[in-house]
Amino acid sequence: MTATTYVQLAYLVAAVLFVVGLKNLSSARTAPRGNRLAAVGMLIAIVATLLSKGVVNYPMILGGVAVGSAIGVVLALRIQMTAMPQMVALLNGFGGGASALVASAALLKGTVVPGSVPSVAIALGAIIGGITFTGSLIAFAKLQELMRGQPLVYPGQQFVNGIMGLGAIALCVMVSIQPTGLEAYAGLVALALILGVTLVIPIGGADMPVVISLLNSYSGLAACATGFVLGNSGLVISGSLVGASGLILTKIMCDAMNRPLTNVLFGAFGAVDQTAIAAAAGGERPTVKAYTPDDAAIVFSSASTAIVVPGYGMAVAQAQHAVRELMDALEARGVKTRFAIHPVAGRMPGHMNVLLAEANVPYDKLVEMDHINPEFPETDVALVLGANDVVNPDARSAKDSPIYGMPILNVDHARQVMVIKRSMNPGFAGIDNPLFYLDNTMMVFGDAKKTVLGIVEALKEV
């Protein structure tokens, strides 16, 4: 067999490992193995590519590998698990930017045949990669609170985006037909970079799980296009897998919110309702009674079952280790404790699972929404930790609510609901939550980490 045959066989092995790795990622228990298998597959694909006859400058490539590996090690060791959504957003952007750069390099070589598959792929790599790059930077800025998380909207925004989108498509056609036209290509890249910004700024922070998933899909599609540019089947396969899995995950996220993707992308969901804010500050609603960690400990001391509902507030307070301590303290008293996981809780797909796994919470304690909802009526205490919209009963009954129809965790059906929250400000949906005023709800105000640790200490005295 020729060297080319061995390279293609290596790509086939890598593709199989990618597929098996993705399959293992479907379960929290097998996810670490899936990551390792996919990593081995990527290593095989990289080595096979380096052995291809098209590689001519090994020192430069190895230098890039060394620099990239060093950056990756630093990120892996220093980035906190609570900042994982930001890092995922950045990595999506880097992938899109790399694809756009490869497409640019191929165009500048001047060897692309007009109207060929590579010329079309160059245009697609540029537009998808450019949108992914700047869109991911905006997502990162929102998650890192470098810019406000609420939607940024202005009159005629969708019309302007539509005009720019049509212009980008027209430039794609021009580049595909005549790839030597550098002016058209430069315009395409510029429009793609602008569209990445304008398409993401009107999306609120609560929709970040969908945005990150979609941008991840874009980065895969851009990589797939780059594979056609380079004639690299391994890149085509891996890019296709990332693109397809990202789209499927995006669909799952939208189903979890009972909202179409168009509403997520163009609905400016999360623009804060000023009436809700005024109510939060001025009391145009029933008053709530504040309880202390000592009061919460007394309630837990007489319980036999408890369900913890983690939300973004837990991530912000970095309270996952404190929550693990609370679980240990409760189970030492014979209280059966589990965690209810809403698909869109947090700021990236699986955010709560990642945080709790980092705190060594056993996988079998994490229960998905559909499986745990029937158990709330038989639960003594439901502890809501920094979650808001995903536990709002209005989603079931208030037809005028922006979250009406969204599947929620039925915490209000528990015998006692305990909510740990910094203040009465509304969540990202910008609406009030009637859960806080129910007779079986007790509000414990304060930082999630400090409050949970306070409950743990109080339990020792009960």
Phi, psi and omega per residue, in radians:
M1 nan 2.573 3.135
T2 -1.399 2.915 3.108
A3 -1.072 -0.623 3.110
T4 -1.079 -0.671 3.126
T5 -1.126 -0.750 3.123
Y6 -1.092 -0.682 3.121
V7 -1.097 -0.779 3.141
Q8 -1.139 -0.662 3.084
L9 -1.125 -0.657 3.095
A10 -1.112 -0.702 3.086
Y11 -1.095 -0.648 3.120
L12 -1.126 -0.783 3.094
V13 -1.060 -0.758 3.125
A14 -1.067 -0.726 -3.137
A15 -1.088 -0.719 3.114
V16 -1.089 -0.755 3.118
L17 -1.122 -0.636 3.083
F18 -1.080 -0.804 -3.107
V19 -1.125 -0.808 3.135
V20 -1.124 -0.679 3.098
G21 -1.074 -0.778 3.094
L22 -1.067 -0.695 3.115
K23 -1.051 -0.739 -3.137
N24 -1.205 -0.433 3.125
L25 -1.239 -0.155 -3.131
S26 -1.278 -0.177 3.141
S27 -2.268 2.411 3.123
A28 -1.088 -0.569 -3.108
R29 -1.211 -0.645 -3.080
T30 -1.735 -0.018 -3.085
A31 -1.035 -0.741 3.107
P32 -1.016 -0.709 3.107
R33 -1.135 -0.675 3.108
G34 -1.081 -0.724 3.092
N35 -1.076 -0.743 -3.121
R36 -1.154 -0.738 3.133
L37 -1.098 -0.765 3.133
A38 -1.128 -0.649 3.121
A39 -1.136 -0.722 3.085
V40 -1.105 -0.717 3.098
G41 -1.057 -0.736 3.121
M42 -1.151 -0.678 3.099
L43 -1.065 -0.767 3.119
I44 -1.072 -0.751 -3.133
A45 -1.125 -0.690 3.140
I46 -1.151 -0.796 3.138
V47 -1.083 -0.738 3.125
A48 -1.079 -0.691 3.126
T49 -1.141 -0.702 3.137
L50 -1.141 -0.419 3.127
L51 -1.534 -0.075 3.134
S52 -1.208 2.612 -3.084
K53 -1.242 -0.228 3.140
G54 -1.349 -0.204 -3.134
V55 -1.434 2.171 -3.030
V56 -2.144 -0.263 -3.067
N57 -2.235 1.401 -3.089
Y58 -1.152 -0.698 3.134
P59 -1.003 -0.758 -3.134
M60 -1.152 -0.727 -3.134
I61 -1.135 -0.815 3.141
L62 -1.116 -0.596 3.060
G63 -1.108 -0.750 3.086
G64 -1.116 -0.692 3.101
V65 -1.076 -0.739 -3.126
A66 -1.112 -0.799 -3.132
V67 -1.129 -0.808 3.141
G68 -1.099 -0.710 3.132
S69 -1.130 -0.711 3.123
A70 -1.087 -0.765 3.103
I71 -1.095 -0.730 3.132
G72 -1.089 -0.717 3.123
V73 -1.115 -0.771 3.130
V74 -1.076 -0.780 3.120
L75 -1.065 -0.782 -3.098
A76 -1.108 -0.621 -3.070
L77 -1.493 -0.530 -2.977
R78 -1.808 -0.436 -3.102
I79 -1.303 2.209 3.091
Q80 -1.238 2.648 3.126
M81 -1.064 -0.511 3.123
T82 -1.187 -0.351 3.131
A83 -1.723 0.201 -3.108
M84 -1.040 -0.692 3.104
P85 -1.017 -0.723 3.124
Q86 -1.086 -0.742 -3.109
M87 -1.177 -0.696 3.102
V88 -1.070 -0.732 3.116
A89 -1.067 -0.767 3.125
L90 -1.102 -0.757 -3.116
L91 -1.124 -0.649 3.039
N92 -1.039 -0.773 -3.137
G93 -1.112 -0.721 3.115
F94 -1.081 -0.692 3.109
G95 -1.095 -0.779 3.117
G96 -1.144 -0.727 3.125
G97 -1.108 -0.692 3.109
A98 -1.088 -0.720 3.135
S99 -1.114 -0.727 3.118
A100 -1.121 -0.657 3.125
L101 -1.173 -0.711 3.116
V102 -1.118 -0.741 3.113
A103 -1.072 -0.701 3.127
S104 -1.130 -0.737 -3.141
A105 -1.096 -0.728 3.132
A106 -1.120 -0.663 3.136
L107 -1.168 -0.723 -3.087
L108 -1.201 -0.350 3.089
K109 -1.142 -0.468 3.076
G110 1.310 0.338 -3.112
T111 -1.910 0.083 -3.089
V112 -1.382 2.318 3.140
V113 -1.392 2.227 3.127
P114 -0.997 2.384 3.093
G115 1.333 0.081 -3.131
S116 -1.496 2.991 3.098
V117 -1.031 -0.802 3.109
P118 -1.038 -0.634 -3.138
S119 -1.178 -0.688 3.070
V120 -1.151 -0.728 -3.131
A121 -1.123 -0.632 3.097
I122 -1.068 -0.789 3.136
A123 -1.100 -0.764 -3.136
L124 -1.170 -0.714 3.112
G125 -1.075 -0.657 -3.132
A126 -1.196 -0.823 -3.062
I127 -1.276 -0.774 -3.131
I128 -1.207 -0.751 -3.140
G129 -1.123 -0.712 3.129
G130 -1.130 -0.783 3.112
I131 -1.086 -0.749 -3.138
T132 -1.092 -0.713 -3.068
F133 -1.111 -1.026 -3.088
T134 -1.266 -0.589 3.078
G135 -1.068 -0.698 3.120
S136 -1.201 -0.615 3.092
L137 -1.127 -0.667 3.090
I138 -1.167 -0.742 3.090
A139 -1.038 -0.750 3.095
F140 -1.054 -0.793 -3.114
A141 -1.091 -0.669 3.106
K142 -1.173 -0.780 -3.117
L143 -1.178 -0.611 -3.136
Q144 -1.450 -0.023 -3.127
E145 1.070 0.537 2.981
L146 -1.382 -0.341 2.983
M147 -2.443 2.784 -3.039
R148 -1.154 2.543 -3.070
G149 -1.375 -0.336 3.141
Q150 -1.193 2.727 3.118
P151 -1.037 2.444 3.036
L152 -1.839 1.915 -3.046
V153 -2.184 2.732 3.075
Y154 -2.598 2.762 -3.094
P155 -1.027 2.379 3.103
G156 1.275 0.312 -3.057
Q157 -1.062 -0.820 -3.097
Q158 -1.192 -0.578 3.094
F159 -1.124 -0.788 3.128
V160 -1.082 -0.780 3.111
N161 -1.069 -0.681 3.133
G162 -1.114 -0.743 3.111
I163 -1.092 -0.780 3.124
M164 -1.138 -0.645 3.109
G165 -1.109 -0.755 3.103
L166 -1.121 -0.695 3.099
G167 -1.096 -0.699 3.117
A168 -1.130 -0.698 3.110
I169 -1.110 -0.742 3.116
A170 -1.079 -0.712 3.111
L171 -1.193 -0.580 3.055
C172 -1.035 -0.789 3.136
V173 -1.102 -0.766 -3.134
M174 -1.084 -0.743 3.134
V175 -1.161 -0.674 -3.137
S176 -1.135 -0.691 -3.106
I177 -1.345 -0.672 -3.098
Q178 -2.361 1.406 -3.057
P179 -1.166 -0.164 3.111
T180 -1.445 -0.112 3.133
G181 -1.403 1.580 -3.055
L182 -1.180 -0.489 3.122
E183 -1.123 -0.781 3.118
A184 -1.107 -0.689 -3.128
Y185 -1.170 -0.748 3.109
A186 -1.069 -0.707 3.086
G187 -1.118 -0.680 3.125
L188 -1.095 -0.813 3.139
V189 -1.092 -0.756 -3.135
A190 -1.085 -0.782 3.120
L191 -1.115 -0.698 3.136
A192 -1.089 -0.751 3.131
L193 -1.117 -0.700 3.114
I194 -1.179 -0.739 -3.138
L195 -1.085 -0.626 3.101
G196 -1.010 -0.651 3.122
V197 -1.292 -0.891 -3.011
T198 -1.234 -0.408 3.132
L199 -1.404 -0.434 -3.057
V200 -1.732 -0.495 -3.092
I201 -1.084 -0.487 3.113
P202 -1.477 0.178 -3.130
I203 -1.797 2.242 -3.083
G204 -1.350 2.849 -3.110
G205 -1.061 -0.526 -3.130
A206 -1.166 -0.372 -3.138
D207 -1.675 0.185 -3.115
M208 -1.052 -0.608 3.085
P209 -0.989 -0.705 3.133
V210 -1.228 -0.732 -3.117
V211 -1.089 -0.810 -3.138
I212 -1.085 -0.737 3.124
S213 -1.105 -0.733 -3.125
L214 -1.194 -0.735 3.114
L215 -1.142 -0.588 3.046
N216 -1.081 -0.716 3.086
S217 -1.114 -0.745 3.111
Y218 -1.030 -0.750 -3.131
S219 -1.085 -0.635 3.081
G220 -1.167 -0.748 3.123
L221 -1.124 -0.669 3.090
A222 -1.112 -0.712 3.103
A223 -1.133 -0.664 3.101
C224 -1.080 -0.773 3.101
A225 -1.071 -0.690 3.108
T226 -1.100 -0.623 3.091
G227 -1.047 -0.675 3.089
F228 -1.217 -0.604 3.102
V229 -1.093 -0.769 -3.068
L230 -1.538 -0.178 -3.047
G231 1.189 0.615 -3.083
N232 -1.893 1.865 -3.075
S233 -1.177 -0.543 3.110
G234 -1.098 -0.715 3.123
L235 -1.223 -0.628 3.087
V236 -1.093 -0.779 -3.114
I237 -1.152 -0.886 -3.099
S238 -1.121 -0.713 3.100
G239 -1.101 -0.694 3.115
S240 -1.126 -0.709 3.126
L241 -1.110 -0.789 3.126
V242 -1.116 -0.773 3.140
G243 -1.077 -0.811 -3.111
A244 -1.188 -0.785 -3.119
S245 -1.148 -0.631 3.089
G246 -1.121 -0.705 3.108
L247 -1.158 -0.706 3.110
I248 -1.104 -0.776 3.121
L249 -1.115 -0.662 3.076
T250 -1.044 -0.754 3.105
K251 -1.088 -0.710 3.123
I252 -1.104 -0.751 3.125
M253 -1.076 -0.764 3.136
C254 -1.138 -0.701 3.094
D255 -1.087 -0.649 -3.133
A256 -1.135 -0.419 3.100
M257 -1.783 -0.059 -3.110
N258 0.969 0.732 3.131
R259 -2.339 2.434 3.083
P260 -1.226 2.742 -3.134
L261 -1.049 -0.615 3.137
T262 -1.067 -0.620 3.116
N263 -1.203 -0.657 3.109
V264 -1.131 -0.772 -3.041
L265 -1.377 -0.574 -3.002
F266 -2.121 -0.011 -3.037
G267 -1.536 -0.090 -3.106
A268 0.886 0.712 -3.136
F269 -1.187 2.295 -3.135
G270 1.914 -0.023 3.016
A271 -1.141 2.058 -2.945
V272 -1.166 2.268 3.099
D273 -1.292 2.013 -3.097
Q274 -1.103 -0.491 3.085
T275 -1.115 -0.702 3.127
A276 -1.129 -0.682 3.139
I277 -1.168 -0.735 3.118
A278 -1.087 -0.697 3.103
A279 -1.125 -0.673 3.136
A280 -1.093 -0.615 -3.088
A281 -1.585 -0.506 -2.957
G282 -2.009 -0.066 2.984
G283 1.459 0.597 3.049
E284 -1.419 0.804 -3.077
R285 -2.917 2.992 3.134
P286 -1.075 2.669 3.082
T287 -1.472 2.712 3.090
V288 -1.953 2.724 3.131
K289 -1.827 2.169 -3.109
A290 -1.473 2.400 3.097
Y291 -2.009 2.924 -3.114
T292 -1.888 2.887 3.033
P293 -0.988 -0.578 3.094
D294 -1.110 -0.724 3.092
D295 -1.089 -0.737 -3.140
A296 -1.100 -0.679 3.132
A297 -1.100 -0.675 3.119
I298 -1.097 -0.735 3.118
V299 -1.094 -0.798 3.139
F300 -1.117 -0.557 -3.068
S301 -1.142 -0.405 -3.132
S302 -1.814 0.133 -3.120
A303 -1.620 2.733 3.030
S304 -2.033 -0.332 3.098
T305 -2.385 2.540 3.121
A306 -2.573 2.495 3.053
I307 -2.175 2.205 3.114
V308 -1.723 2.276 3.119
V309 -1.950 1.723 -3.128
P310 -1.407 2.582 3.100
G311 -2.452 -2.976 -3.070
Y312 -1.056 -0.534 3.111
G313 -1.045 -0.567 3.086
M314 -1.156 -0.688 3.137
A315 -1.170 -0.775 -3.111
V316 -1.067 -0.719 -3.112
A317 -1.444 -0.086 -3.067
Q318 0.901 0.880 -3.012
A319 -1.704 0.140 -3.039
Q320 -1.091 -0.633 3.127
H321 -1.248 -0.632 3.068
A322 -1.124 -0.660 3.105
V323 -1.127 -0.681 3.083
R324 -1.076 -0.710 3.091
E325 -1.088 -0.702 3.109
L326 -1.107 -0.751 3.109
M327 -1.029 -0.795 3.132
D328 -1.077 -0.734 -3.127
A329 -1.137 -0.714 3.136
L330 -1.173 -0.786 -3.109
E331 -1.191 -0.490 3.050
A332 -1.139 -0.427 3.091
R333 -1.630 0.076 3.124
G334 1.521 0.230 3.131
V335 -1.548 2.051 3.105
K336 -1.224 2.086 -3.018
T337 -2.155 2.310 3.055
R338 -2.426 3.025 -3.084
F339 -2.114 2.263 3.118
A340 -1.665 2.109 -3.040
I341 -1.909 2.020 3.024
H342 -1.517 2.429 -3.050
P343 -1.017 -0.515 -3.080
V344 -1.955 0.310 3.055
A345 -1.215 2.303 -3.129
G346 1.711 -2.724 -3.031
R347 -2.178 0.187 2.995
M348 -2.730 2.764 3.115
P349 -1.001 2.240 3.115
G350 1.315 0.318 -3.052
H351 -1.018 -0.812 -3.101
M352 -1.161 -0.679 3.106
N353 -1.046 -0.740 -3.119
V354 -1.115 -0.809 -3.113
L355 -1.117 -0.781 -3.110
L356 -1.222 -0.611 3.077
A357 -1.134 -0.641 3.119
E358 -1.125 -0.485 3.084
A359 -1.565 0.160 3.101
N360 1.110 0.565 2.974
V361 -1.288 2.206 -3.091
P362 -0.979 2.465 -3.098
Y363 -1.021 -0.624 -3.077
D364 -1.262 -0.097 3.062
K365 -1.496 -0.260 -3.104
L366 -1.606 2.045 -3.045
V367 -2.110 2.292 -3.126
E368 -1.237 2.769 -3.030
M369 -0.927 -0.864 -3.056
D370 -1.101 -0.525 -3.097
H371 -1.488 -0.500 -3.065
I372 -1.653 -0.367 -3.102
N373 -0.979 -0.743 3.134
P374 -1.117 -0.232 -3.051
E375 -1.658 -0.169 -3.130
F376 -1.064 -0.699 -3.139
P377 -1.060 -0.406 3.138
E378 -1.741 0.197 -3.085
T379 -1.747 2.358 -3.109
D380 -1.270 -0.800 -3.099
V381 -2.363 2.251 2.996
A382 -1.931 2.019 -3.111
L383 -1.719 1.990 3.130
V384 -1.678 2.053 -2.993
L385 -2.024 1.527 3.087
G386 1.352 0.202 3.059
A387 -1.675 2.678 -3.120
N388 -2.426 -1.337 -3.042
D389 -1.124 -0.537 -3.086
V390 -1.342 -0.038 3.068
V391 -2.177 0.302 -3.063
N392 -1.473 1.986 -3.110
P393 -1.064 -0.350 3.113
D394 -1.035 -0.416 3.126
A395 -1.100 -0.403 3.121
R396 -1.593 -0.539 -2.917
S397 -2.170 -0.482 -3.042
A398 -1.579 1.741 -3.056
K399 -1.176 -0.344 3.112
D400 -1.566 0.013 -3.128
S401 -1.398 2.477 3.124
P402 -1.134 -0.313 3.130
I403 -1.803 0.191 -3.121
Y404 -1.013 2.292 3.135
G405 1.629 -0.192 3.113
M406 -1.276 2.235 3.073
P407 -1.070 2.320 -3.112
I408 -2.222 2.934 2.997
L409 -1.453 2.194 -3.006
N410 -1.443 1.014 -3.085
V411 -1.164 -0.472 -3.111
D412 -1.162 -0.222 3.113
H413 -1.463 -0.168 3.117
A414 -1.229 2.774 -3.125
R415 -1.124 -0.689 3.114
Q416 -2.388 2.282 3.104
V417 -1.923 2.301 3.129
M418 -2.122 2.131 -3.076
V419 -2.024 2.107 3.031
I420 -1.756 2.110 -3.006
K421 -2.654 2.548 3.134
R422 -1.196 -0.716 -3.071
S423 -2.717 -3.060 3.129
M424 -1.633 0.210 3.112
N425 -1.067 2.541 3.141
P426 -1.204 2.847 3.102
G427 -1.373 -2.866 -3.065
F428 -1.165 -0.387 3.097
A429 -1.279 -0.226 3.092
G430 1.307 0.421 -3.099
I431 -2.227 2.757 3.131
D432 -1.314 2.793 -3.127
N433 -2.103 1.917 -3.119
P434 -1.148 -0.235 3.093
L435 -0.976 -0.603 -3.029
F436 -1.201 -0.270 -3.050
Y437 -1.905 0.065 -3.132
L438 -1.212 2.695 -3.118
D439 -1.117 -0.487 -3.108
N440 -1.675 0.271 -3.137
T441 -1.903 2.339 3.017
M442 -2.104 2.270 -3.098
M443 -1.696 2.227 3.071
V444 -2.060 1.832 -3.030
F445 -1.522 2.445 3.086
G446 2.567 3.047 3.056
D447 -1.066 2.343 -3.029
A448 -1.037 -0.792 -3.083
K449 -1.134 -0.863 -3.118
K450 -1.118 -0.669 -3.110
T451 -1.187 -0.768 3.137
V452 -1.117 -0.749 3.097
L453 -1.104 -0.594 3.069
G454 -1.118 -0.679 3.097
I455 -1.145 -0.725 3.132
V456 -1.053 -0.777 3.135
E457 -1.143 -0.693 -3.135
A458 -1.159 -0.586 3.132
L459 -1.094 -0.503 -3.132
K460 -1.190 -0.383 -3.089
E461 -1.708 -0.173 -3.092
V462 -1.507 nan nan
